[in-house]
């Protein structure tokens, strides 16, 4: 009889183990992710909302009705 214990590890545990074994690769991937996220957010642009439009959007929600 051999050792039949099968160790089931979740995704987070496997990712943590990989990150511990490949520290610089993990840091590089995180830096790449941040740069790409900032780039996509910048490329998406923004929409400026007037103060009056912002207040009118939430006028229906306040005061709360019982």
Secondary structure, DSSP 8 states (H G I E B T S, - for coil): ----------HHHHHHHHHHHSHHHHHHHHHHHHHHHHHHHHHH------HHHHHHHTTTTSS---
